[in-house]
């Protein structure tokens, strides 16, 4: 049976006279302060980062009917059904990318008290408070709290699932296991890596609560059956990117590559500055030997299962794991760092606060290094040019236009004109591009965007040369600051004609030094081969 957490000497601060206050009212005030600070940051920086193609993808997918959106996600694209369901709600409420980001911000703020409750259940109020502060100050948390993708949702659902799991192993009642089943299915619906969280939870039960194995097996079996639609969705995504196990494809690179990736993840959880990260990892190691076995078992399970999976997985380059995919490990990592700090400073709480404040400053510095635009904001000239380009597209569009790539300019055009075309040819997937072109024929005018200010370009600039693809007579071109909007004069009619003009446009982009055009050109050529 699990011992009473208050009876465990998990934190050296338990003997302090402030214990009762921090465990009650002051703990709530502290967590409320963190949530308030995060809310202020998200509202202030909600539009600082420019709209992104992944947000365009979610909202344009959500423009379809509810059944159409679900079918597209589960049978065509794969991915995160719950995220696209939220995007569907935003799109059909006639909101845009700012509202989608607001949803992410709300979920990120909601994750703060959830992380605090998880930390207090696993350790104590002092460690939970400091750990939540570190997690909320990380680049990963701040960036994805202001980004209209699924990672705030994934963090929130996985933390809730962890809380439900601990409640189930504490009480052992059928209804508690049922609650965990619902929570973990929500996590699975939030991101394909939710499957790894399911396995990690099973490993945790085996390591720390073998007395609950029988009830756990029933609950896990129910999740396995109820989650079949999500497993099929994940297989759809894996099939698109040729993800599998064993030989015959590109792997992450073996133990050394997995270790390097773990180093990168730890840096994005805190700060990637070498010597500071070494110190932080040392603090996490101290924390690991300070916390109860149950806490360490959960942390190890959440970290070890992805590592083992990466060792055996065959991954396409486009499906390579990123730090954001492991956001569910962030609360436990920060909790261990906080426990390490408290173990070292022992009875000097003021020093603990100073240490956490210093780490928060380092984390903000890392956020500046990783995504300076999040803190500096998008240049006003680029914002003006983007708005002008979107307005021109909205006023001159036709419902049957065929858009190439999920360009953010299309979001602005759609927000101004709800009849703006919804036919988009993906620029990163030849299989999907082939399917869209085949089912959409006869095709309208082709629309393309070349962006000279993209940070991935060899020489990003706030202007772009006014040039036409060849043959020039086939195109209409407008320049708006760094954006070159290219549209065919006439309907392209056939997929082959569309792809020929797309190839001409992307060759122009390559000549202008645009890295995206190099990638896009490969996709266009691959799609042309499929039609042959």
Secondary structure as GFF3:
##gff-version 3
##sequence-region A 1 532
A	DSSP	three_ten_helix	5	7	.	.	.	ID=ss1
A	DSSP	three_ten_helix	12	15	.	.	.	ID=ss2
A	DSSP	alpha_helix	19	23	.	.	.	ID=ss3
A	DSSP	alpha_helix	25	45	.	.	.	ID=ss4
A	DSSP	alpha_helix	53	62	.	.	.	ID=ss5
A	DSSP	alpha_helix	66	71	.	.	.	ID=ss6
A	DSSP	pi_helix	72	77	.	.	.	ID=ss7
A	DSSP	alpha_helix	81	92	.	.	.	ID=ss8
A	DSSP	alpha_helix	97	122	.	.	.	ID=ss9
A	DSSP	alpha_helix	125	136	.	.	.	ID=ss10
A	DSSP	alpha_helix	139	144	.	.	.	ID=ss11
A	DSSP	alpha_helix	151	171	.	.	.	ID=ss12
A	DSSP	alpha_helix	174	190	.	.	.	ID=ss13
A	DSSP	alpha_helix	194	208	.	.	.	ID=ss14
A	DSSP	three_ten_helix	210	212	.	.	.	ID=ss15
A	DSSP	alpha_helix	213	226	.	.	.	ID=ss16
A	DSSP	alpha_helix	228	240	.	.	.	ID=ss17
A	DSSP	beta_strand	244	245	.	.	.	ID=ss18
A	DSSP	alpha_helix	255	269	.	.	.	ID=ss19
A	DSSP	alpha_helix	274	288	.	.	.	ID=ss20
A	DSSP	alpha_helix	293	312	.	.	.	ID=ss21
A	DSSP	beta_strand	313	314	.	.	.	ID=ss22
A	DSSP	three_ten_helix	317	319	.	.	.	ID=ss23
A	DSSP	three_ten_helix	323	329	.	.	.	ID=ss24
A	DSSP	alpha_helix	330	345	.	.	.	ID=ss25
A	DSSP	alpha_helix	349	370	.	.	.	ID=ss26
A	DSSP	alpha_helix	372	376	.	.	.	ID=ss27
A	DSSP	alpha_helix	380	396	.	.	.	ID=ss28
A	DSSP	beta_strand	402	404	.	.	.	ID=ss29
A	DSSP	alpha_helix	408	416	.	.	.	ID=ss30
A	DSSP	beta_strand	424	425	.	.	.	ID=ss31
A	DSSP	alpha_helix	430	440	.	.	.	ID=ss32
A	DSSP	beta_strand	446	451	.	.	.	ID=ss33
A	DSSP	three_ten_helix	472	474	.	.	.	ID=ss34
A	DSSP	beta_strand	475	480	.	.	.	ID=ss35
A	DSSP	beta_strand	483	488	.	.	.	ID=ss36
A	DSSP	alpha_helix	495	511	.	.	.	ID=ss37
A	DSSP	alpha_helix	515	531	.	.	.	ID=ss38
###
